[in-house]
Amino acid sequence: MSGLSCQLADSGDWDGLLRLLDSVDRALVGITSNDERGPLLSARGTVCHTFVSEAPGEYARTAARLVERFWSQRRSLFFEVLAEHWSWTQVGPHLTDPELRHLVAHSRVLRGEDLRQEAAGLGPQMFGDIPYALRPWEAEYRNPCESAEGHSRHGAAGGLTGIPTHLVPARVQLPAPGAVTLTWTSPQPVLPWASDTYCYAEVAGPVRSGAASALARHLSGRPRHERLTQAIPVTFASAYPALVNVLGGQGAYTHESAAAGRIAVWRLLRSMARLPGTSPADAVSEYVAGLNCLTWEEPSDDIWFLHVAVEHPATGTAWLVDGQDID
């Protein structure tokens, strides 16, 4: 079935691809066995994925309605495929579900689209006051042409890139571990219905401490020969893309939602700054402007990892995000 969908796409028979999808839907009616439904559902997803990622511009409305059709039947990450390949101008007017509209909009914003003129129609009530254009600290290191998802008919090419440190010569000496108490929690998923996304990172804070002291306390539980004595200072802007990925569900072989990641980062910042969810976006940017960050690498790090300790000297607080997924 997947081979047939690719053949139809290669031949440009997009209407034939839609007919194939309808035939799969008809075949699913009345089938209750999971063994029988599984291959058909997989084929159904392949057909939708191929159409949404490769159909030409005149099929924008059809692609949007197709994703919304899947959305209404079972929440899925097809909205990220839609946002990867279609502009808001092309598909936004054809989306009616409020949550779906917000997620596609935020995913488009991460890809460099400025949707501030659409803000009135979207409204802040769904996920809070998150601007519909990238703030400078979001855009500085995020390259919209290098999507982490890489959605295509062959699936999503993932991989957590981490925080770039190769051009940072400075090091910060860590103090002796103090009496800082760190309580680690797993962030609540922005999309609790998304069964194929999860967050493998944990968050601690805010705590009354500097970032170096909090990090030293965190590392003090390691075996002595694995304890680090130095950390690398980085900007929050350089850590932002990795935070979007990891809080959106990216791991070794998992697909993330860029939109969910952006929303989660904004929620985390408000939480750490002790700002209400309705606080203006400018207040969050003001908080970000005062942040100092450290990152580090552990001997056990494999390919997918994220370590960042963040402090706000003006408030005397720090927080950490730490995660690792093994290949």
PEHUJO-V334031 format. One record per residue. N is the residue number from 0. NEAR is the number of other C-alpha atoms within 10 Angstrom. Layout:
N_NEAR / N_NEAR
//
This chain:
0_15 / 1_15 / 2_11 / 3_13 / 4_26 / 5_18 / 6_13 / 7_20 / 8_20 / 9_11 / 10_10 / 11_14 / 12_14 / 13_19 / 14_14 / 15_14 / 16_22 / 17_18 / 18_12 / 19_19 / 20_20 / 21_13 / 22_12 / 23_17 / 24_13 / 25_11 / 26_12 / 27_16 / 28_9 / 29_8 / 30_11 / 31_9 / 32_8 / 33_10 / 34_9 / 35_11 / 36_16 / 37_12 / 38_12 / 39_17 / 40_15 / 41_12 / 42_20 / 43_22 / 44_17 / 45_21 / 46_25 / 47_21 / 48_23 / 49_23 / 50_28 / 51_28 / 52_20 / 53_19 / 54_20 / 55_14 / 56_13 / 57_9 / 58_17 / 59_21 / 60_15 / 61_17 / 62_25 / 63_22 / 64_16 / 65_19 / 66_23 / 67_22 / 68_12 / 69_17 / 70_16 / 71_11 / 72_8 / 73_11 / 74_17 / 75_19 / 76_19 / 77_22 / 78_23 / 79_24 / 80_27 / 81_25 / 82_27 / 83_23 / 84_19 / 85_23 / 86_17 / 87_22 / 88_11 / 89_15 / 90_22 / 91_20 / 92_11 / 93_17 / 94_19 / 95_12 / 96_11 / 97_13 / 98_13 / 99_17 / 100_21 / 101_21 / 102_24 / 103_27 / 104_27 / 105_26 / 106_27 / 107_26 / 108_25 / 109_25 / 110_22 / 111_16 / 112_18 / 113_17 / 114_18 / 115_14 / 116_10 / 117_13 / 118_16 / 119_8 / 120_10 / 121_17 / 122_14 / 123_15 / 124_11 / 125_12 / 126_18 / 127_17 / 128_19 / 129_25 / 130_18 / 131_22 / 132_21 / 133_20 / 134_13 / 135_10 / 136_17 / 137_20 / 138_19 / 139_14 / 140_17 / 141_21 / 142_14 / 143_15 / 144_10 / 145_9 / 146_16 / 147_22 / 148_21 / 149_18 / 150_23 / 151_17 / 152_20 / 153_11 / 154_14 / 155_17 / 156_14 / 157_19 / 158_20 / 159_21 / 160_15 / 161_21 / 162_23 / 163_13 / 164_14 / 165_6 / 166_6 / 167_10 / 168_8 / 169_11 / 170_15 / 171_13 / 172_12 / 173_17 / 174_14 / 175_12 / 176_16 / 177_14 / 178_10 / 179_16 / 180_14 / 181_17 / 182_11 / 183_14 / 184_12 / 185_14 / 186_17 / 187_11 / 188_17 / 189_20 / 190_19 / 191_9 / 192_11 / 193_16 / 194_10 / 195_11 / 196_22 / 197_24 / 198_20 / 199_19 / 200_23 / 201_17 / 202_19 / 203_21 / 204_21 / 205_20 / 206_19 / 207_16 / 208_22 / 209_20 / 210_27 / 211_25 / 212_20 / 213_30 / 214_30 / 215_22 / 216_19 / 217_20 / 218_17 / 219_16 / 220_11 / 221_11 / 222_8 / 223_9 / 224_7 / 225_13 / 226_15 / 227_18 / 228_14 / 229_19 / 230_21 / 231_17 / 232_21 / 233_21 / 234_18 / 235_24 / 236_20 / 237_20 / 238_23 / 239_21 / 240_26 / 241_24 / 242_25 / 243_25 / 244_29 / 245_31 / 246_31 / 247_26 / 248_26 / 249_29 / 250_27 / 251_17 / 252_15 / 253_16 / 254_25 / 255_28 / 256_29 / 257_31 / 258_25 / 259_23 / 260_28 / 261_26 / 262_22 / 263_23 / 264_19 / 265_21 / 266_21 / 267_16 / 268_15 / 269_20 / 270_14 / 271_20 / 272_18 / 273_11 / 274_16 / 275_11 / 276_16 / 277_13 / 278_14 / 279_15 / 280_17 / 281_13 / 282_13 / 283_17 / 284_16 / 285_10 / 286_18 / 287_18 / 288_14 / 289_13 / 290_17 / 291_18 / 292_23 / 293_23 / 294_28 / 295_18 / 296_15 / 297_13 / 298_9 / 299_10 / 300_13 / 301_12 / 302_16 / 303_19 / 304_25 / 305_25 / 306_22 / 307_27 / 308_28 / 309_27 / 310_26 / 311_22 / 312_14 / 313_9 / 314_13 / 315_13 / 316_19 / 317_27 / 318_23 / 319_24 / 320_22 / 321_18 / 322_17 / 323_20 / 324_17 / 325_12 / 326_9
//
